[in-house]
Amino acid sequence: MGYSARYHATSLIAVFLALAVGILIGAEFGGGALTETRKNLEQSLVGNLQDARSRADDLSGELGRANEFDEKVYPVLTRERLLGKRIAVIAMGGLPSEITSSVEEALGPTGAKLVGVGVVREPVDTSGLAADLAETRFAELRTEPEQLTELGVGVGRQIVIGGTLPELVRGQLFSRASGEFGPLDAVIIVRSQPEGMGPVQRSTANQLETAILKGMTATRVPAVGVESTGTEPSSISFFQSNDLSTVDDIDNTAGKVALVAALNGAEGSFGVKGSADRLLPDLLALGV
């Protein structure tokens, strides 16, 4: 919100300056008949410019006060609300650094333990997965699409409750993985599919993503899909179609509060985008 206000004020100043230059140049070519008009316009534009600068200063001050309020209130509101809970982040395709930072900031005061992070490789390496699973019932997943779905469901379930399957395919399934997974108390889901995937690759990635989420939600632990206000394209509708609670403004303080509540069991779509049900869940979900 602060960024938008500052951008609006700066843009307004630029518009006034451009308009002033254009009119003054035109007035010079118009001769003496436009002199009075030019003076009036100069006075008006200077006044408008001063007003715009004053408004920009006001907005900057408001932003500073809002940030100070957020920094002081958020830790108090969320302190130890997830005490001892084991949380993992699973990202589909990629994990933007700004999302990582926002999640870490959100969990910081809560007492939660971020025990594992995994980034699912996309495009999906079906050949590599089939090779790792050659001695299992998933050996033909490269040519049998239903096996890829079954594998995804099994991996999603065992990421949450524990099991050997995620470790068995860790090298081929994840482009990056750290820490450990199940048993978990909640999961944070991020989706950032790489550009340049063809239709078949994208279809395969969507199939595996859907299967993994199906396995996770079947365990009944909270699973929350998150993105920032500037994420394009948005994945909120994809998360919603897979029965996840969602937060579309994890980069804002309200989004961080909503994430903590959702990890505590609050259900819904929270945030500022058109796909959101409301900005925040009932704060009772935080135990407030």
C-alpha positions as CSV (number, residue, x, y, z in Angstrom):
1,M,0.0,0.0,0.0
2,G,2.8,2.4,0.9
3,Y,4.6,1.7,-2.4
4,S,1.5,2.4,-4.4
5,A,0.9,5.7,-2.7
6,R,4.5,6.9,-3.3
7,Y,4.4,5.8,-6.9
8,H,1.1,7.7,-7.4
9,A,2.5,10.9,-5.9
10,T,5.7,10.6,-7.9
11,S,3.8,10.0,-11.1
12,L,1.6,13.0,-10.4
13,I,4.6,15.2,-10.1
14,A,6.0,14.0,-13.3
15,V,2.7,14.6,-15.1
16,F,2.6,18.2,-13.9
17,L,6.2,18.8,-14.9
18,A,5.6,17.4,-18.4
19,L,2.4,19.4,-18.8
20,A,4.1,22.6,-17.7
21,V,7.0,22.2,-20.1
22,G,4.6,21.4,-23.0
23,I,2.4,24.4,-22.3
24,L,5.3,26.8,-21.9
25,I,6.8,25.8,-25.1
26,G,3.5,26.2,-26.9
27,A,3.0,29.6,-25.4
28,E,6.4,30.8,-26.6
29,F,5.4,30.0,-30.2
30,G,2.0,31.6,-29.7
31,G,3.4,35.1,-29.2
32,G,2.2,37.9,-26.9
33,A,-1.5,36.9,-27.0
34,L,-0.8,34.0,-24.8
35,T,1.4,35.7,-22.3
36,E,-1.3,36.3,-19.7
37,T,-2.6,32.7,-20.2
38,R,0.9,31.4,-19.8
39,K,1.4,33.3,-16.5
40,N,-1.8,32.0,-15.1
41,L,-0.9,28.5,-16.1
42,E,2.5,28.8,-14.6
43,Q,1.0,30.0,-11.3
44,S,-1.5,27.2,-11.3
45,L,1.0,24.5,-12.2
46,V,3.5,25.7,-9.6
47,G,0.8,25.5,-7.0
48,N,-0.3,22.0,-8.1
49,L,3.3,20.9,-8.1
50,Q,3.8,22.2,-4.5
51,D,0.6,20.4,-3.4
52,A,1.8,17.1,-5.0
53,R,5.2,17.4,-3.3
54,S,3.5,18.1,0.0
55,R,1.2,15.1,-0.5
56,A,4.3,12.9,-1.3
57,D,5.9,14.0,1.9
58,D,2.8,13.2,3.9
59,L,2.5,9.8,2.3
60,S,6.2,9.1,3.1
61,G,5.6,10.0,6.7
62,E,2.5,7.8,6.9
63,L,4.4,4.9,5.4
64,G,7.1,5.3,8.0
65,R,4.6,5.3,10.8
66,A,2.8,2.3,9.4
67,N,6.1,0.3,9.1
68,E,7.0,1.2,12.7
69,F,3.6,0.1,13.8
70,D,3.9,-3.2,11.9
71,E,7.4,-3.9,13.4
72,K,6.1,-3.4,16.9
73,V,2.7,-5.1,16.7
74,Y,3.4,-8.2,14.6
75,P,5.8,-9.9,17.0
76,V,3.4,-9.3,19.9
77,L,0.4,-10.6,17.9
78,T,2.1,-13.8,16.7
79,R,4.6,-14.6,19.4
80,E,4.7,-18.4,20.1
81,R,1.4,-18.9,18.3
82,L,3.0,-21.9,16.5
83,L,5.3,-22.9,19.3
84,G,7.1,-26.2,18.6
85,K,5.2,-26.9,15.3
86,R,7.2,-28.5,12.5
87,I,6.7,-26.6,9.2
88,A,8.1,-27.3,5.7
89,V,8.1,-25.3,2.5
90,I,7.4,-27.1,-0.7
91,A,7.9,-25.1,-3.9
92,M,6.7,-26.1,-7.3
93,G,9.2,-25.2,-10.0
94,G,11.0,-22.4,-8.2
95,L,11.2,-20.6,-4.8
96,P,11.6,-16.8,-5.3
97,S,14.0,-15.3,-2.7
98,E,11.4,-12.6,-1.7
99,I,9.0,-15.4,-0.8
100,T,11.6,-17.1,1.3
101,S,12.3,-13.9,3.2
102,S,8.7,-13.2,3.8
103,V,8.0,-16.7,5.1
104,E,11.0,-16.5,7.4
105,E,9.9,-13.1,8.7
106,A,6.3,-14.5,9.3
107,L,7.5,-17.5,11.2
108,G,10.2,-15.7,13.2
109,P,8.3,-14.8,16.4
110,T,5.9,-17.8,16.3
111,G,8.1,-20.4,17.8
112,A,7.6,-22.7,14.7
113,K,10.5,-24.9,13.4
114,L,11.1,-24.6,9.7
115,V,12.5,-28.2,9.3
116,G,12.6,-28.7,5.6
117,V,12.5,-26.9,2.2
118,G,12.0,-28.7,-1.1
119,V,11.8,-27.3,-4.7
120,V,10.1,-29.7,-7.1
121,R,12.1,-29.9,-10.3
122,E,10.3,-28.6,-13.4
123,P,10.2,-29.7,-16.2
124,V,9.6,-33.0,-14.4
125,D,12.4,-35.5,-15.0
126,T,10.3,-38.6,-15.6
127,S,13.2,-40.6,-17.0
128,G,15.3,-40.0,-13.9
129,L,12.4,-40.8,-11.6
130,A,11.7,-44.0,-13.5
131,A,15.4,-45.0,-13.2
132,D,15.4,-44.4,-9.4
133,L,12.2,-46.4,-9.1
134,A,13.1,-49.3,-11.5
135,E,12.7,-51.9,-8.7
136,T,9.3,-50.6,-7.6
137,R,5.7,-50.5,-8.9
138,F,6.5,-47.0,-10.4
139,A,9.0,-48.3,-12.9
140,E,6.9,-47.5,-15.9
141,L,5.8,-44.0,-14.9
142,R,7.5,-42.5,-17.9
143,T,5.0,-44.2,-20.2
144,E,2.1,-44.8,-17.7
145,P,0.7,-41.4,-16.7
146,E,-1.4,-43.0,-13.8
147,Q,1.8,-44.1,-12.2
148,L,3.1,-40.5,-12.0
149,T,-0.2,-39.5,-10.3
150,E,0.2,-42.4,-7.8
151,L,3.8,-41.4,-7.2
152,G,2.8,-37.8,-6.5
153,V,0.1,-38.7,-4.1
154,G,2.5,-41.1,-2.2
155,V,5.2,-38.5,-2.1
156,G,2.9,-35.7,-0.9
157,R,1.5,-37.9,1.8
158,Q,4.9,-39.1,3.1
159,I,6.3,-35.6,3.0
160,V,3.8,-34.8,5.7
161,I,3.6,-38.0,7.8
162,G,7.0,-39.5,7.1
163,G,8.2,-42.3,4.9
164,T,11.0,-43.5,2.6
165,L,9.5,-42.5,-0.7
166,P,10.5,-38.8,-0.7
167,E,14.1,-39.8,0.1
168,L,14.2,-42.5,-2.6
169,V,13.4,-39.9,-5.3
170,R,15.0,-36.9,-3.6
171,G,17.7,-36.4,-6.2
172,Q,15.4,-36.5,-9.2
173,L,12.2,-35.1,-7.8
174,F,13.8,-32.0,-6.2
175,S,16.1,-29.5,-7.8
176,R,16.9,-28.3,-4.3
177,A,16.1,-29.8,-0.9
178,S,17.4,-29.2,2.6
179,G,16.5,-30.4,6.0
180,E,13.9,-33.2,6.5
181,F,10.2,-33.7,6.1
182,G,7.6,-35.7,8.0
183,P,6.2,-35.8,10.4
184,L,4.9,-32.2,9.9
185,D,2.3,-30.1,11.6
186,A,1.7,-27.8,8.5
187,V,3.0,-27.2,5.0
188,I,3.6,-23.9,3.1
189,I,3.2,-24.3,-0.7
190,V,4.8,-22.0,-3.3
191,R,4.3,-22.2,-7.0
192,S,6.6,-20.6,-9.6
193,Q,6.6,-22.6,-12.8
194,P,9.6,-21.8,-15.1
195,E,9.0,-20.0,-18.4
196,G,9.7,-21.9,-21.6
197,M,8.0,-25.2,-20.8
198,G,6.2,-26.7,-23.7
199,P,2.5,-27.8,-23.5
200,V,3.4,-31.5,-22.7
201,Q,6.0,-30.5,-20.1
202,R,3.5,-28.1,-18.4
203,S,0.8,-30.7,-18.5
204,T,3.1,-33.2,-16.8
205,A,4.2,-30.6,-14.2
206,N,0.6,-29.8,-13.4
207,Q,-0.3,-33.5,-13.1
208,L,2.5,-34.1,-10.6
209,E,1.8,-30.9,-8.6
210,T,-1.9,-31.8,-8.3
211,A,-1.0,-35.3,-7.2
212,I,1.5,-34.1,-4.5
213,L,-1.1,-31.6,-3.1
214,K,-3.8,-34.3,-3.1
215,G,-1.5,-36.5,-1.0
216,M,-0.8,-33.7,1.4
217,T,-4.4,-32.5,1.9
218,A,-5.4,-36.1,2.5
219,T,-3.4,-36.0,5.8
220,R,-5.6,-33.2,7.1
221,V,-2.7,-31.1,8.3
222,P,-3.0,-27.4,7.3
223,A,-1.6,-26.7,3.8
224,V,-1.4,-23.1,2.8
225,G,-0.6,-21.8,-0.7
226,V,1.2,-18.4,-0.6
227,E,2.3,-15.7,-3.1
228,S,3.2,-12.0,-3.0
229,T,1.1,-9.1,-4.1
230,G,3.2,-8.8,-7.2
231,T,3.2,-12.5,-8.3
232,E,2.3,-12.9,-12.0
233,P,0.7,-15.1,-13.1
234,S,-1.1,-15.8,-9.8
235,S,-1.5,-19.4,-8.7
236,I,-4.2,-18.7,-6.1
237,S,-6.9,-20.3,-8.3
238,F,-4.7,-23.4,-8.7
239,F,-4.3,-23.6,-4.9
240,Q,-8.0,-23.1,-4.3
241,S,-8.9,-25.9,-6.8
242,N,-6.7,-28.2,-4.8
243,D,-8.4,-27.4,-1.5
244,L,-5.6,-25.3,0.0
245,S,-6.1,-22.2,2.2
246,T,-4.3,-19.3,0.5
247,V,-2.5,-16.0,1.3
248,D,-1.9,-13.7,-1.7
249,D,0.0,-10.9,0.1
250,I,2.7,-12.7,2.1
251,D,4.9,-9.6,1.5
252,N,2.5,-7.5,3.7
253,T,2.1,-7.7,7.5
254,A,-1.5,-8.6,7.1
255,G,-0.5,-11.5,4.9
256,K,2.0,-12.8,7.4
257,V,-0.7,-12.6,10.1
258,A,-3.0,-14.6,7.8
259,L,-0.3,-17.2,7.2
260,V,0.2,-17.8,10.9
261,A,-3.5,-18.2,11.4
262,A,-3.9,-20.5,8.4
263,L,-1.0,-22.7,9.7
264,N,-2.9,-22.8,12.9
265,G,-6.0,-24.2,11.1
266,A,-7.9,-21.2,9.8
267,E,-9.4,-22.0,6.4
268,G,-10.1,-19.6,3.5
269,S,-8.5,-17.4,0.9
270,F,-6.9,-14.3,2.5
271,G,-5.4,-11.2,1.0
272,V,-6.0,-8.3,-1.2
273,K,-6.6,-9.8,-4.7
274,G,-10.0,-10.4,-6.3
275,S,-9.7,-14.1,-5.5
276,A,-9.5,-13.5,-1.7
277,D,-12.5,-14.0,0.6
278,R,-11.3,-11.4,3.1
279,L,-8.1,-9.7,4.3
280,L,-7.7,-11.6,7.5
281,P,-9.1,-14.7,9.2
282,D,-10.8,-14.5,12.6
283,L,-8.0,-13.6,15.0
284,L,-9.3,-16.3,17.3
285,A,-7.3,-18.6,15.0
286,L,-4.3,-17.0,16.5
287,G,-5.5,-17.6,20.0
288,V,-5.9,-13.8,20.5
